Amino acid sequence: MRDRITFKCSECGEENYIGTRNKKKHTERMVIKKYCPKCNKKTEHKEKK
Ligand SMILES: [Zn+2]
């Protein structure tokens, strides 16, 4: 089963990316490096619970 997850910028809190994940394979919180338009740079985006 796939869950929809939201990735939030760790610096400004903006929700910039939406993805899916396999709950069985990834139990830990995902962190991705993505461009944030608000910060105008690449920041860490953390999965929002
Ligand atoms: Zn940001």
mmCIF file of the protein (N, C-alpha, C, O) and its ligand, coordinates in Angstrom:
data_MODEL
# 
_entry.id   MODEL 
# 
loop_
_entity.id 
_entity.type 
_entity.pdbx_number_of_molecules 
1 polymer     1 
2 non-polymer 1 
# 
_entity_poly.entity_id                      1 
_entity_poly.type                           'polypeptide(L)' 
_entity_poly.nstd_linkage                   no 
_entity_poly.nstd_monomer                   no 
_entity_poly.pdbx_seq_one_letter_code       MRDRITFKCSECGEENYIGTRNKKKHTERMVIKKYCPKCNKKTEHKEKK 
_entity_poly.pdbx_seq_one_letter_code_can   MRDRITFKCSECGEENYIGTRNKKKHTERMVIKKYCPKCNKKTEHKEKK 
_entity_poly.pdbx_strand_id                 A 
# 
loop_
_entity_poly_seq.entity_id 
_entity_poly_seq.num 
_entity_poly_seq.mon_id 
_entity_poly_seq.hetero 
1 1  MET n 
1 2  ARG n 
1 3  ASP n 
1 4  ARG n 
1 5  ILE n 
1 6  THR n 
1 7  PHE n 
1 8  LYS n 
1 9  CYS n 
1 10 SER n 
1 11 GLU n 
1 12 CYS n 
1 13 GLY n 
1 14 GLU n 
1 15 GLU n 
1 16 ASN n 
1 17 TYR n 
1 18 ILE n 
1 19 GLY n 
1 20 THR n 
1 21 ARG n 
1 22 ASN n 
1 23 LYS n 
1 24 LYS n 
1 25 LYS n 
1 26 HIS n 
1 27 THR n 
1 28 GLU n 
1 29 ARG n 
1 30 MET n 
1 31 VAL n 
1 32 ILE n 
1 33 LYS n 
1 34 LYS n 
1 35 TYR n 
1 36 CYS n 
1 37 PRO n 
1 38 LYS n 
1 39 CYS n 
1 40 ASN n 
1 41 LYS n 
1 42 LYS n 
1 43 THR n 
1 44 GLU n 
1 45 HIS n 
1 46 LYS n 
1 47 GLU n 
1 48 LYS n 
1 49 LYS n 
# 
loop_
_struct_asym.id 
_struct_asym.entity_id 
A 1 
B 2 
# 
loop_
_chem_comp.id 
_chem_comp.type 
_chem_comp.mon_nstd_flag 
ARG 'L-peptide linking' y 
ASN 'L-peptide linking' y 
ASP 'L-peptide linking' y 
CYS 'L-peptide linking' y 
GLU 'L-peptide linking' y 
GLY 'peptide linking'   y 
HIS 'L-peptide linking' y 
ILE 'L-peptide linking' y 
LYS 'L-peptide linking' y 
MET 'L-peptide linking' y 
PHE 'L-peptide linking' y 
PRO 'L-peptide linking' y 
SER 'L-peptide linking' y 
THR 'L-peptide linking' y 
TYR 'L-peptide linking' y 
VAL 'L-peptide linking' y 
ZN  non-polymer         . 
# 
_pdbx_entity_nonpoly.entity_id   2 
_pdbx_entity_nonpoly.name        ? 
_pdbx_entity_nonpoly.comp_id     ZN 
# 
_pdbx_nonpoly_scheme.asym_id         B 
_pdbx_nonpoly_scheme.entity_id       2 
_pdbx_nonpoly_scheme.mon_id          ZN 
_pdbx_nonpoly_scheme.ndb_seq_num     1 
_pdbx_nonpoly_scheme.pdb_seq_num     101 
_pdbx_nonpoly_scheme.auth_seq_num    101 
_pdbx_nonpoly_scheme.pdb_mon_id      ZN 
_pdbx_nonpoly_scheme.auth_mon_id     ZN 
_pdbx_nonpoly_scheme.pdb_strand_id   A 
_pdbx_nonpoly_scheme.pdb_ins_code    . 
# 
loop_
_atom_site.group_PDB 
_atom_site.id 
_atom_site.type_symbol 
_atom_site.label_atom_id 
_atom_site.label_alt_id 
_atom_site.label_comp_id 
_atom_site.label_asym_id 
_atom_site.label_entity_id 
_atom_site.label_seq_id 
_atom_site.pdbx_PDB_ins_code 
_atom_site.Cartn_x 
_atom_site.Cartn_y 
_atom_site.Cartn_z 
_atom_site.occupancy 
_atom_site.B_iso_or_equiv 
_atom_site.pdbx_formal_charge 
_atom_site.auth_seq_id 
_atom_site.auth_comp_id 
_atom_site.auth_asym_id 
_atom_site.auth_atom_id 
_atom_site.pdbx_PDB_model_num 
ATOM   1   N  N  . MET A 1 1  ? 0.832  -1.201 0.000  1.00 0.00 ? 1   MET A N  1 
ATOM   2   C  CA . MET A 1 1  ? 0.000  0.000  0.000  1.00 0.00 ? 1   MET A CA 1 
ATOM   3   C  C  . MET A 1 1  ? 0.867  1.252  0.000  1.00 0.00 ? 1   MET A C  1 
ATOM   4   O  O  . MET A 1 1  ? 1.873  1.329  0.706  1.00 0.00 ? 1   MET A O  1 
ATOM   5   N  N  . ARG A 1 2  ? 0.465  2.218  -0.793 1.00 0.00 ? 2   ARG A N  1 
ATOM   6   C  CA . ARG A 1 2  ? 1.264  3.427  -0.906 1.00 0.00 ? 2   ARG A CA 1 
ATOM   7   C  C  . ARG A 1 2  ? 0.585  4.593  -0.205 1.00 0.00 ? 2   ARG A C  1 
ATOM   8   O  O  . ARG A 1 2  ? -0.623 4.794  -0.330 1.00 0.00 ? 2   ARG A O  1 
ATOM   9   N  N  . ASP A 1 3  ? 1.372  5.348  0.525  1.00 0.00 ? 3   ASP A N  1 
ATOM   10  C  CA . ASP A 1 3  ? 0.860  6.502  1.237  1.00 0.00 ? 3   ASP A CA 1 
ATOM   11  C  C  . ASP A 1 3  ? 1.319  7.778  0.562  1.00 0.00 ? 3   ASP A C  1 
ATOM   12  O  O  . ASP A 1 3  ? 2.432  7.860  0.042  1.00 0.00 ? 3   ASP A O  1 
ATOM   13  N  N  . ARG A 1 4  ? 0.460  8.751  0.576  1.00 0.00 ? 4   ARG A N  1 
ATOM   14  C  CA . ARG A 1 4  ? 0.884  10.044 0.051  1.00 0.00 ? 4   ARG A CA 1 
ATOM   15  C  C  . ARG A 1 4  ? 1.525  10.828 1.190  1.00 0.00 ? 4   ARG A C  1 
ATOM   16  O  O  . ARG A 1 4  ? 0.983  10.921 2.291  1.00 0.00 ? 4   ARG A O  1 
ATOM   17  N  N  . ILE A 1 5  ? 2.680  11.381 0.896  1.00 0.00 ? 5   ILE A N  1 
ATOM   18  C  CA . ILE A 1 5  ? 3.383  12.129 1.931  1.00 0.00 ? 5   ILE A CA 1 
ATOM   19  C  C  . ILE A 1 5  ? 3.730  13.524 1.427  1.00 0.00 ? 5   ILE A C  1 
ATOM   20  O  O  . ILE A 1 5  ? 3.876  13.752 0.226  1.00 0.00 ? 5   ILE A O  1 
ATOM   21  N  N  . THR A 1 6  ? 3.856  14.428 2.350  1.00 0.00 ? 6   THR A N  1 
ATOM   22  C  CA . THR A 1 6  ? 4.198  15.801 2.025  1.00 0.00 ? 6   THR A CA 1 
ATOM   23  C  C  . THR A 1 6  ? 5.581  16.118 2.562  1.00 0.00 ? 6   THR A C  1 
ATOM   24  O  O  . THR A 1 6  ? 5.923  15.781 3.695  1.00 0.00 ? 6   THR A O  1 
ATOM   25  N  N  . PHE A 1 7  ? 6.372  16.779 1.716  1.00 0.00 ? 7   PHE A N  1 
ATOM   26  C  CA . PHE A 1 7  ? 7.702  17.180 2.145  1.00 0.00 ? 7   PHE A CA 1 
ATOM   27  C  C  . PHE A 1 7  ? 7.734  18.672 2.447  1.00 0.00 ? 7   PHE A C  1 
ATOM   28  O  O  . PHE A 1 7  ? 7.359  19.513 1.631  1.00 0.00 ? 7   PHE A O  1 
ATOM   29  N  N  . LYS A 1 8  ? 8.197  18.957 3.650  1.00 0.00 ? 8   LYS A N  1 
ATOM   30  C  CA . LYS A 1 8  ? 8.202  20.316 4.152  1.00 0.00 ? 8   LYS A CA 1 
ATOM   31  C  C  . LYS A 1 8  ? 9.623  20.838 4.239  1.00 0.00 ? 8   LYS A C  1 
ATOM   32  O  O  . LYS A 1 8  ? 10.521 20.130 4.695  1.00 0.00 ? 8   LYS A O  1 
ATOM   33  N  N  . CYS A 1 9  ? 9.831  22.071 3.804  1.00 0.00 ? 9   CYS A N  1 
ATOM   34  C  CA . CYS A 1 9  ? 11.142 22.689 3.927  1.00 0.00 ? 9   CYS A CA 1 
ATOM   35  C  C  . CYS A 1 9  ? 11.505 22.827 5.406  1.00 0.00 ? 9   CYS A C  1 
ATOM   36  O  O  . CYS A 1 9  ? 10.721 23.327 6.212  1.00 0.00 ? 9   CYS A O  1 
ATOM   37  N  N  . SER A 1 10 ? 12.716 22.370 5.739  1.00 0.00 ? 10  SER A N  1 
ATOM   38  C  CA . SER A 1 10 ? 13.106 22.390 7.153  1.00 0.00 ? 10  SER A CA 1 
ATOM   39  C  C  . SER A 1 10 ? 13.480 23.795 7.610  1.00 0.00 ? 10  SER A C  1 
ATOM   40  O  O  . SER A 1 10 ? 13.627 24.037 8.808  1.00 0.00 ? 10  SER A O  1 
ATOM   41  N  N  . GLU A 1 11 ? 13.635 24.725 6.666  1.00 0.00 ? 11  GLU A N  1 
ATOM   42  C  CA . GLU A 1 11 ? 14.041 26.078 7.055  1.00 0.00 ? 11  GLU A CA 1 
ATOM   43  C  C  . GLU A 1 11 ? 12.871 27.050 7.165  1.00 0.00 ? 11  GLU A C  1 
ATOM   44  O  O  . GLU A 1 11 ? 12.807 27.841 8.106  1.00 0.00 ? 11  GLU A O  1 
ATOM   45  N  N  . CYS A 1 12 ? 11.946 26.995 6.206  1.00 0.00 ? 12  CYS A N  1 
ATOM   46  C  CA . CYS A 1 12 ? 10.826 27.944 6.265  1.00 0.00 ? 12  CYS A CA 1 
ATOM   47  C  C  . CYS A 1 12 ? 9.489  27.259 6.534  1.00 0.00 ? 12  CYS A C  1 
ATOM   48  O  O  . CYS A 1 12 ? 8.501  27.924 6.847  1.00 0.00 ? 12  CYS A O  1 
ATOM   49  N  N  . GLY A 1 13 ? 9.455  25.939 6.413  1.00 0.00 ? 13  GLY A N  1 
ATOM   50  C  CA . GLY A 1 13 ? 8.222  25.218 6.715  1.00 0.00 ? 13  GLY A CA 1 
ATOM   51  C  C  . GLY A 1 13 ? 7.246  25.120 5.564  1.00 0.00 ? 13  GLY A C  1 
ATOM   52  O  O  . GLY A 1 13 ? 6.141  24.600 5.722  1.00 0.00 ? 13  GLY A O  1 
ATOM   53  N  N  . GLU A 1 14 ? 7.649  25.621 4.398  1.00 0.00 ? 14  GLU A N  1 
ATOM   54  C  CA . GLU A 1 14 ? 6.776  25.561 3.223  1.00 0.00 ? 14  GLU A CA 1 
ATOM   55  C  C  . GLU A 1 14 ? 6.651  24.122 2.716  1.00 0.00 ? 14  GLU A C  1 
ATOM   56  O  O  . GLU A 1 14 ? 7.631  23.378 2.671  1.00 0.00 ? 14  GLU A O  1 
ATOM   57  N  N  . GLU A 1 15 ? 5.439  23.748 2.339  1.00 0.00 ? 15  GLU A N  1 
ATOM   58  C  CA . GLU A 1 15 ? 5.231  22.402 1.801  1.00 0.00 ? 15  GLU A CA 1 
ATOM   59  C  C  . GLU A 1 15 ? 5.391  22.429 0.292  1.00 0.00 ? 15  GLU A C  1 
ATOM   60  O  O  . GLU A 1 15 ? 4.498  22.869 -0.433 1.00 0.00 ? 15  GLU A O  1 
ATOM   61  N  N  . ASN A 1 16 ? 6.536  21.956 -0.170 1.00 0.00 ? 16  ASN A N  1 
ATOM   62  C  CA . ASN A 1 16 ? 6.872  22.109 -1.585 1.00 0.00 ? 16  ASN A CA 1 
ATOM   63  C  C  . ASN A 1 16 ? 6.696  20.868 -2.436 1.00 0.00 ? 16  ASN A C  1 
ATOM   64  O  O  . ASN A 1 16 ? 6.478  20.963 -3.643 1.00 0.00 ? 16  ASN A O  1 
ATOM   65  N  N  . TYR A 1 17 ? 6.790  19.717 -1.817 1.00 0.00 ? 17  TYR A N  1 
ATOM   66  C  CA . TYR A 1 17 ? 6.766  18.495 -2.619 1.00 0.00 ? 17  TYR A CA 1 
ATOM   67  C  C  . TYR A 1 17 ? 5.832  17.443 -2.035 1.00 0.00 ? 17  TYR A C  1 
ATOM   68  O  O  . TYR A 1 17 ? 5.681  17.291 -0.823 1.00 0.00 ? 17  TYR A O  1 
ATOM   69  N  N  . ILE A 1 18 ? 5.216  16.729 -2.970 1.00 0.00 ? 18  ILE A N  1 
ATOM   70  C  CA . ILE A 1 18 ? 4.344  15.624 -2.563 1.00 0.00 ? 18  ILE A CA 1 
ATOM   71  C  C  . ILE A 1 18 ? 4.847  14.354 -3.235 1.00 0.00 ? 18  ILE A C  1 
ATOM   72  O  O  . ILE A 1 18 ? 5.168  14.350 -4.423 1.00 0.00 ? 18  ILE A O  1 
ATOM   73  N  N  . GLY A 1 19 ? 4.908  13.305 -2.476 1.00 0.00 ? 19  GLY A N  1 
ATOM   74  C  CA . GLY A 1 19 ? 5.360  12.047 -3.034 1.00 0.00 ? 19  GLY A CA 1 
ATOM   75  C  C  . GLY A 1 19 ? 4.616  10.891 -2.424 1.00 0.00 ? 19  GLY A C  1 
ATOM   76  O  O  . GLY A 1 19 ? 3.704  11.064 -1.615 1.00 0.00 ? 19  GLY A O  1 
ATOM   77  N  N  . THR A 1 20 ? 5.019  9.715  -2.825 1.00 0.00 ? 20  THR A N  1 
ATOM   78  C  CA . THR A 1 20 ? 4.431  8.520  -2.248 1.00 0.00 ? 20  THR A CA 1 
ATOM   79  C  C  . THR A 1 20 ? 5.547  7.633  -1.734 1.00 0.00 ? 20  THR A C  1 
ATOM   80  O  O  . THR A 1 20 ? 6.704  7.776  -2.131 1.00 0.00 ? 20  THR A O  1 
ATOM   81  N  N  . ARG A 1 21 ? 5.201  6.744  -0.873 1.00 0.00 ? 21  ARG A N  1 
ATOM   82  C  CA . ARG A 1 21 ? 6.200  5.801  -0.391 1.00 0.00 ? 21  ARG A CA 1 
ATOM   83  C  C  . ARG A 1 21 ? 5.538  4.482  -0.034 1.00 0.00 ? 21  ARG A C  1 
ATOM   84  O  O  . ARG A 1 21 ? 4.345  4.397  0.254  1.00 0.00 ? 21  ARG A O  1 
ATOM   85  N  N  . ASN A 1 22 ? 6.362  3.484  -0.068 1.00 0.00 ? 22  ASN A N  1 
ATOM   86  C  CA . ASN A 1 22 ? 5.914  2.170  0.351  1.00 0.00 ? 22  ASN A CA 1 
ATOM   87  C  C  . ASN A 1 22 ? 6.126  2.039  1.848  1.00 0.00 ? 22  ASN A C  1 
ATOM   88  O  O  . ASN A 1 22 ? 7.250  2.081  2.347  1.00 0.00 ? 22  ASN A O  1 
ATOM   89  N  N  . LYS A 1 23 ? 5.033  1.882  2.537  1.00 0.00 ? 23  LYS A N  1 
ATOM   90  C  CA . LYS A 1 23 ? 5.088  1.872  3.992  1.00 0.00 ? 23  LYS A CA 1 
ATOM   91  C  C  . LYS A 1 23 ? 5.895  0.695  4.545  1.00 0.00 ? 23  LYS A C  1 
ATOM   92  O  O  . LYS A 1 23 ? 6.537  0.796  5.590  1.00 0.00 ? 23  LYS A O  1 
ATOM   93  N  N  . LYS A 1 24 ? 5.844  -0.401 3.830  1.00 0.00 ? 24  LYS A N  1 
ATOM   94  C  CA . LYS A 1 24 ? 6.549  -1.575 4.314  1.00 0.00 ? 24  LYS A CA 1 
ATOM   95  C  C  . LYS A 1 24 ? 8.058  -1.449 4.156  1.00 0.00 ? 24  LYS A C  1 
ATOM   96  O  O  . LYS A 1 24 ? 8.823  -1.959 4.975  1.00 0.00 ? 24  LYS A O  1 
ATOM   97  N  N  . LYS A 1 25 ? 8.477  -0.768 3.098  1.00 0.00 ? 25  LYS A N  1 
ATOM   98  C  CA . LYS A 1 25 ? 9.910  -0.662 2.822  1.00 0.00 ? 25  LYS A CA 1 
ATOM   99  C  C  . LYS A 1 25 ? 10.569 0.483  3.578  1.00 0.00 ? 25  LYS A C  1 
ATOM   100 O  O  . LYS A 1 25 ? 11.719 0.383  4.004  1.00 0.00 ? 25  LYS A O  1 
ATOM   101 N  N  . HIS A 1 26 ? 9.824  1.570  3.738  1.00 0.00 ? 26  HIS A N  1 
ATOM   102 C  CA . HIS A 1 26 ? 10.411 2.743  4.397  1.00 0.00 ? 26  HIS A CA 1 
ATOM   103 C  C  . HIS A 1 26 ? 9.619  3.086  5.652  1.00 0.00 ? 26  HIS A C  1 
ATOM   104 O  O  . HIS A 1 26 ? 8.541  3.676  5.588  1.00 0.00 ? 26  HIS A O  1 
ATOM   105 N  N  . THR A 1 27 ? 10.161 2.714  6.752  1.00 0.00 ? 27  THR A N  1 
ATOM   106 C  CA . THR A 1 27 ? 9.461  3.007  8.002  1.00 0.00 ? 27  THR A CA 1 
ATOM   107 C  C  . THR A 1 27 ? 10.005 4.270  8.655  1.00 0.00 ? 27  THR A C  1 
ATOM   108 O  O  . THR A 1 27 ? 9.333  4.910  9.464  1.00 0.00 ? 27  THR A O  1 
ATOM   109 N  N  . GLU A 1 28 ? 11.224 4.611  8.289  1.00 0.00 ? 28  GLU A N  1 
ATOM   110 C  CA . GLU A 1 28 ? 11.833 5.816  8.858  1.00 0.00 ? 28  GLU A CA 1 
ATOM   111 C  C  . GLU A 1 28 ? 11.377 7.055  8.090  1.00 0.00 ? 28  GLU A C  1 
ATOM   112 O  O  . GLU A 1 28 ? 10.879 6.949  6.969  1.00 0.00 ? 28  GLU A O  1 
ATOM   113 N  N  . ARG A 1 29 ? 11.544 8.199  8.684  1.00 0.00 ? 29  ARG A N  1 
ATOM   114 C  CA . ARG A 1 29 ? 11.162 9.442  8.027  1.00 0.00 ? 29  ARG A CA 1 
ATOM   115 C  C  . ARG A 1 29 ? 12.145 9.766  6.906  1.00 0.00 ? 29  ARG A C  1 
ATOM   116 O  O  . ARG A 1 29 ? 13.360 9.642  7.058  1.00 0.00 ? 29  ARG A O  1 
ATOM   117 N  N  . MET A 1 30 ? 11.589 10.179 5.796  1.00 0.00 ? 30  MET A N  1 
ATOM   118 C  CA . MET A 1 30 ? 12.433 10.480 4.654  1.00 0.00 ? 30  MET A CA 1 
ATOM   119 C  C  . MET A 1 30 ? 12.835 11.952 4.649  1.00 0.00 ? 30  MET A C  1 
ATOM   120 O  O  . MET A 1 30 ? 12.050 12.839 4.987  1.00 0.00 ? 30  MET A O  1 
ATOM   121 N  N  . VAL A 1 31 ? 14.088 12.178 4.251  1.00 0.00 ? 31  VAL A N  1 
ATOM   122 C  CA . VAL A 1 31 ? 14.583 13.541 4.100  1.00 0.00 ? 31  VAL A CA 1 
ATOM   123 C  C  . VAL A 1 31 ? 15.197 13.667 2.714  1.00 0.00 ? 31  VAL A C  1 
ATOM   124 O  O  . VAL A 1 31 ? 16.052 12.870 2.329  1.00 0.00 ? 31  VAL A O  1 
ATOM   125 N  N  . ILE A 1 32 ? 14.757 14.673 1.970  1.00 0.00 ? 32  ILE A N  1 
ATOM   126 C  CA . ILE A 1 32 ? 15.293 14.869 0.633  1.00 0.00 ? 32  ILE A CA 1 
ATOM   127 C  C  . ILE A 1 32 ? 15.814 16.283 0.476  1.00 0.00 ? 32  ILE A C  1 
ATOM   128 O  O  . ILE A 1 32 ? 15.331 17.215 1.119  1.00 0.00 ? 32  ILE A O  1 
ATOM   129 N  N  . LYS A 1 33 ? 16.805 16.429 -0.387 1.00 0.00 ? 33  LYS A N  1 
ATOM   130 C  CA . LYS A 1 33 ? 17.333 17.767 -0.679 1.00 0.00 ? 33  LYS A CA 1 
ATOM   131 C  C  . LYS A 1 33 ? 16.655 18.269 -1.938 1.00 0.00 ? 33  LYS A C  1 
ATOM   132 O  O  . LYS A 1 33 ? 16.829 17.718 -3.025 1.00 0.00 ? 33  LYS A O  1 
ATOM   133 N  N  . LYS A 1 34 ? 15.879 19.329 -1.767 1.00 0.00 ? 34  LYS A N  1 
ATOM   134 C  CA . LYS A 1 34 ? 15.143 19.878 -2.902 1.00 0.00 ? 34  LYS A CA 1 
ATOM   135 C  C  . LYS A 1 34 ? 15.195 21.393 -2.889 1.00 0.00 ? 34  LYS A C  1 
ATOM   136 O  O  . LYS A 1 34 ? 15.477 22.034 -1.877 1.00 0.00 ? 34  LYS A O  1 
ATOM   137 N  N  . TYR A 1 35 ? 14.911 21.928 -4.059 1.00 0.00 ? 35  TYR A N  1 
ATOM   138 C  CA . TYR A 1 35 ? 14.891 23.379 -4.189 1.00 0.00 ? 35  TYR A CA 1 
ATOM   139 C  C  . TYR A 1 35 ? 13.629 23.956 -3.552 1.00 0.00 ? 35  TYR A C  1 
ATOM   140 O  O  . TYR A 1 35 ? 12.519 23.491 -3.808 1.00 0.00 ? 35  TYR A O  1 
ATOM   141 N  N  . CYS A 1 36 ? 13.820 24.972 -2.720 1.00 0.00 ? 36  CYS A N  1 
ATOM   142 C  CA . CYS A 1 36 ? 12.690 25.655 -2.122 1.00 0.00 ? 36  CYS A CA 1 
ATOM   143 C  C  . CYS A 1 36 ? 12.570 27.043 -2.730 1.00 0.00 ? 36  CYS A C  1 
ATOM   144 O  O  . CYS A 1 36 ? 13.500 27.842 -2.624 1.00 0.00 ? 36  CYS A O  1 
ATOM   145 N  N  . PRO A 1 37 ? 11.433 27.348 -3.371 1.00 0.00 ? 37  PRO A N  1 
ATOM   146 C  CA . PRO A 1 37 ? 11.255 28.662 -4.005 1.00 0.00 ? 37  PRO A CA 1 
ATOM   147 C  C  . PRO A 1 37 ? 11.199 29.800 -3.000 1.00 0.00 ? 37  PRO A C  1 
ATOM   148 O  O  . PRO A 1 37 ? 11.543 30.937 -3.323 1.00 0.00 ? 37  PRO A O  1 
ATOM   149 N  N  . LYS A 1 38 ? 10.775 29.502 -1.803 1.00 0.00 ? 38  LYS A N  1 
ATOM   150 C  CA . LYS A 1 38 ? 10.670 30.537 -0.785 1.00 0.00 ? 38  LYS A CA 1 
ATOM   151 C  C  . LYS A 1 38 ? 12.047 30.917 -0.230 1.00 0.00 ? 38  LYS A C  1 
ATOM   152 O  O  . LYS A 1 38 ? 12.349 32.092 -0.022 1.00 0.00 ? 38  LYS A O  1 
ATOM   153 N  N  . CYS A 1 39 ? 12.871 29.891 0.003  1.00 0.00 ? 39  CYS A N  1 
ATOM   154 C  CA . CYS A 1 39 ? 14.238 30.132 0.481  1.00 0.00 ? 39  CYS A CA 1 
ATOM   155 C  C  . CYS A 1 39 ? 15.172 30.481 -0.675 1.00 0.00 ? 39  CYS A C  1 
ATOM   156 O  O  . CYS A 1 39 ? 16.262 31.012 -0.464 1.00 0.00 ? 39  CYS A O  1 
ATOM   157 N  N  . ASN A 1 40 ? 14.733 30.178 -1.902 1.00 0.00 ? 40  ASN A N  1 
ATOM   158 C  CA . ASN A 1 40 ? 15.512 30.420 -3.106 1.00 0.00 ? 40  ASN A CA 1 
ATOM   159 C  C  . ASN A 1 40 ? 16.826 29.648 -3.114 1.00 0.00 ? 40  ASN A C  1 
ATOM   160 O  O  . ASN A 1 40 ? 17.840 30.144 -3.607 1.00 0.00 ? 40  ASN A O  1 
ATOM   161 N  N  . LYS A 1 41 ? 16.806 28.456 -2.577 1.00 0.00 ? 41  LYS A N  1 
ATOM   162 C  CA . LYS A 1 41 ? 17.981 27.585 -2.577 1.00 0.00 ? 41  LYS A CA 1 
ATOM   163 C  C  . LYS A 1 41 ? 17.568 26.156 -2.258 1.00 0.00 ? 41  LYS A C  1 
ATOM   164 O  O  . LYS A 1 41 ? 16.411 25.870 -1.950 1.00 0.00 ? 41  LYS A O  1 
ATOM   165 N  N  . LYS A 1 42 ? 18.548 25.277 -2.341 1.00 0.00 ? 42  LYS A N  1 
ATOM   166 C  CA . LYS A 1 42 ? 18.271 23.886 -1.986 1.00 0.00 ? 42  LYS A CA 1 
ATOM   167 C  C  . LYS A 1 42 ? 18.312 23.713 -0.480 1.00 0.00 ? 42  LYS A C  1 
ATOM   168 O  O  . LYS A 1 42 ? 19.272 24.110 0.181  1.00 0.00 ? 42  LYS A O  1 
ATOM   169 N  N  . THR A 1 43 ? 17.271 23.122 0.046  1.00 0.00 ? 43  THR A N  1 
ATOM   170 C  CA . THR A 1 43 ? 17.213 22.879 1.485  1.00 0.00 ? 43  THR A CA 1 
ATOM   171 C  C  . THR A 1 43 ? 16.767 21.444 1.728  1.00 0.00 ? 43  THR A C  1 
ATOM   172 O  O  . THR A 1 43 ? 16.350 20.738 0.810  1.00 0.00 ? 43  THR A O  1 
ATOM   173 N  N  . GLU A 1 44 ? 16.863 21.042 2.962  1.00 0.00 ? 44  GLU A N  1 
ATOM   174 C  CA . GLU A 1 44 ? 16.364 19.727 3.319  1.00 0.00 ? 44  GLU A CA 1 
ATOM   175 C  C  . GLU A 1 44 ? 14.853 19.785 3.485  1.00 0.00 ? 44  GLU A C  1 
ATOM   176 O  O  . GLU A 1 44 ? 14.312 20.668 4.151  1.00 0.00 ? 44  GLU A O  1 
ATOM   177 N  N  . HIS A 1 45 ? 14.196 18.826 2.864  1.00 0.00 ? 45  HIS A N  1 
ATOM   178 C  CA . HIS A 1 45 ? 12.753 18.726 3.018  1.00 0.00 ? 45  HIS A CA 1 
ATOM   179 C  C  . HIS A 1 45 ? 12.432 17.464 3.786  1.00 0.00 ? 45  HIS A C  1 
ATOM   180 O  O  . HIS A 1 45 ? 12.862 16.365 3.435  1.00 0.00 ? 45  HIS A O  1 
ATOM   181 N  N  . LYS A 1 46 ? 11.673 17.650 4.832  1.00 0.00 ? 46  LYS A N  1 
ATOM   182 C  CA . LYS A 1 46 ? 11.356 16.517 5.682  1.00 0.00 ? 46  LYS A CA 1 
ATOM   183 C  C  . LYS A 1 46 ? 9.913  16.102 5.517  1.00 0.00 ? 46  LYS A C  1 
ATOM   184 O  O  . LYS A 1 46 ? 9.022  16.912 5.264  1.00 0.00 ? 46  LYS A O  1 
ATOM   185 N  N  . GLU A 1 47 ? 9.725  14.829 5.668  1.00 0.00 ? 47  GLU A N  1 
ATOM   186 C  CA . GLU A 1 47 ? 8.391  14.278 5.571  1.00 0.00 ? 47  GLU A CA 1 
ATOM   187 C  C  . GLU A 1 47 ? 7.511  14.807 6.684  1.00 0.00 ? 47  GLU A C  1 
ATOM   188 O  O  . GLU A 1 47 ? 7.880  14.806 7.858  1.00 0.00 ? 47  GLU A O  1 
ATOM   189 N  N  . LYS A 1 48 ? 6.344  15.254 6.282  1.00 0.00 ? 48  LYS A N  1 
ATOM   190 C  CA . LYS A 1 48 ? 5.415  15.803 7.264  1.00 0.00 ? 48  LYS A CA 1 
ATOM   191 C  C  . LYS A 1 48 ? 4.512  14.692 7.792  1.00 0.00 ? 48  LYS A C  1 
ATOM   192 O  O  . LYS A 1 48 ? 3.993  13.870 7.037  1.00 0.00 ? 48  LYS A O  1 
ATOM   193 N  N  . LYS A 1 49 ? 4.347  14.696 9.077  1.00 0.00 ? 49  LYS A N  1 
ATOM   194 C  CA . LYS A 1 49 ? 3.504  13.641 9.669  1.00 0.00 ? 49  LYS A CA 1 
ATOM   195 C  C  . LYS A 1 49 ? 2.073  14.132 9.832  1.00 0.00 ? 49  LYS A C  1 
ATOM   196 O  O  . LYS A 1 49 ? 1.216  13.390 10.312 1.00 0.00 ? 49  LYS A O  1 
HETATM 197 ZN ZN . ZN  B 2 .  ? 12.138 26.957 2.441  1.00 0.00 2 101 ZN  A ZN 1 
# 
